[in-house]
Amino acid sequence: MTDKNVVHTMYLLHGLAPFTFWTLAVVAVIIELMKQDDLRGSYLESHVSWLARTFWFGLLWIAVCGVITFILVITLVGILIAWLPWIILAIWYLYRVTKGWLRLNDGQPV
């Protein structure tokens, strides 16, 4: 499997992550850590870095969404909108994955 195909696989795993409770993103991050040295110095390195930042900021936003959801449910004000932060998170995550993946398809760094 070529390095570019490995990065495509990482994007695929990240793209499916919001639909699998982010477990596939963890698998992708492990692959990224294993391939990081092999990709150093190429335009693919920027994609690995992009995906890693997307994952770690996504993890931060998962914690923030958890707190917001907890507050909305506890106050009973937002029981009907408690899902909204999670939808926003998924849209943001998928936007970043799509943006990077399109750049990869064009052979450009992120």
C-alpha positions as CSV (number, residue, x, y, z in Angstrom):
1,M,0.0,0.0,0.0
2,T,1.5,3.3,-1.0
3,D,1.8,6.2,1.5
4,K,-0.9,8.2,-0.3
5,N,-3.3,5.2,0.0
6,V,-2.5,5.0,3.7
7,V,-3.4,8.7,4.1
8,H,-6.6,8.1,2.1
9,T,-7.4,5.3,4.6
10,M,-6.8,7.7,7.5
11,Y,-9.3,10.2,5.9
12,L,-11.8,7.4,5.5
13,L,-11.5,6.4,9.1
14,H,-11.8,10.0,10.3
15,G,-14.8,10.5,7.9
16,L,-16.6,7.6,9.5
17,A,-15.6,8.5,13.0
18,P,-18.7,10.7,13.9
19,F,-20.9,7.7,13.0
20,T,-18.9,5.3,15.2
21,F,-18.6,7.3,18.4
22,W,-15.2,8.4,17.3
23,T,-13.7,4.9,17.7
24,L,-12.4,4.8,14.1
25,A,-10.7,8.1,14.7
26,V,-8.6,6.4,17.5
27,V,-7.6,3.7,15.0
28,A,-6.7,6.4,12.5
29,V,-4.6,8.3,15.0
30,I,-2.7,5.1,15.9
31,I,-1.9,4.5,12.2
32,E,-0.9,8.2,11.9
33,L,1.6,7.8,14.7
34,M,3.0,4.7,13.1
35,K,3.4,6.3,9.7
36,Q,4.5,9.8,10.8
37,D,8.2,9.1,10.3
38,D,7.7,7.6,6.9
39,L,5.8,10.7,5.7
40,R,8.2,13.3,7.1
41,G,9.3,15.8,4.5
42,S,6.5,15.1,2.0
43,Y,3.3,16.9,1.4
44,L,1.5,14.0,3.1
45,E,3.1,15.0,6.4
46,S,0.8,18.1,6.4
47,H,-2.2,15.8,6.0
48,V,-1.2,13.6,8.9
49,S,-0.7,16.7,11.1
50,W,-4.0,18.1,9.9
51,L,-5.8,14.9,10.9
52,A,-4.1,14.7,14.2
53,R,-5.1,18.3,15.1
54,T,-8.6,17.6,13.9
55,F,-8.7,14.6,16.3
56,W,-7.3,16.3,19.3
57,F,-9.4,19.4,18.9
58,G,-12.4,17.1,18.3
59,L,-11.6,15.4,21.6
60,L,-11.6,18.8,23.3
61,W,-14.9,19.7,21.7
62,I,-16.4,16.3,22.8
63,A,-15.6,17.3,26.4
64,V,-17.1,20.7,25.9
65,C,-20.2,19.2,24.3
66,G,-20.6,16.8,27.2
67,V,-20.5,19.7,29.7
68,I,-23.0,21.7,27.6
69,T,-25.3,18.8,27.3
70,F,-25.1,18.1,31.0
71,I,-26.0,21.7,31.8
72,L,-28.8,21.8,29.4
73,V,-30.3,18.6,30.7
74,I,-29.9,19.5,34.4
75,T,-31.5,22.8,34.0
76,L,-34.4,21.2,32.0
77,V,-34.2,24.3,29.7
78,G,-32.6,22.6,26.8
79,I,-33.7,19.0,26.9
80,L,-35.0,19.4,23.4
81,I,-31.8,21.0,22.1
82,A,-29.2,19.0,24.1
83,W,-28.3,17.2,20.8
84,L,-27.4,20.4,19.0
85,P,-23.8,20.7,20.3
86,W,-23.1,17.2,19.0
87,I,-24.5,18.0,15.6
88,I,-22.3,21.1,15.4
89,L,-19.3,19.1,16.4
90,A,-20.0,16.4,13.7
91,I,-20.4,19.1,11.0
92,W,-17.1,20.8,12.1
93,Y,-15.3,17.5,12.1
94,L,-16.6,16.4,8.8
95,Y,-15.8,19.8,7.3
96,R,-12.2,19.4,8.3
97,V,-11.9,15.9,7.0
98,T,-13.5,16.8,3.7
99,K,-11.3,19.9,3.2
100,G,-8.2,17.9,3.8
101,W,-9.3,15.0,1.7
102,L,-10.0,17.2,-1.2
103,R,-6.6,18.8,-0.9
104,L,-5.0,15.3,-0.8
105,N,-6.9,14.3,-4.0
106,D,-5.4,17.4,-5.7
107,G,-2.0,16.4,-4.5
108,Q,-1.6,19.5,-2.4
109,P,-0.6,19.9,1.3
110,V,-3.2,21.2,3.7
